[in-house]
């Protein structure tokens, strides 16, 4: 029987394979066209966000601290379908390291604002 971490690893790999296969069915114009269904965002913007979050997770995994707010926002990813596909294919190895504890840093601006206003 497979353990939960193995199932998670397989699920993440499978999701990136599916994403890469889906990207291969689009041309660059479709990838960068705003869509009402996506609240006027583009597929590329959503793909960039996914890639950046997993890049941040992978980087933070090394240090044990993950901070999504400090991630690099690379707009080239949202405008270049081929680059996005290459990056997606690079994530097929993700989560292969042993399980370790990570801490997620997040600035809670609403709490900070409330504290500053008191």
Secondary structure as UniProt FT lines:
FT   HELIX           4..24
FT   HELIX           28..32
FT   HELIX           36..38
FT   TURN            39..40
FT   HELIX           43..63
FT   STRAND          65..66
FT   HELIX           68..70
FT   HELIX           75..79
FT   HELIX           81..90
FT   HELIX           91..93
FT   TURN            94..95
FT   STRAND          103..104
FT   HELIX           109..117
//
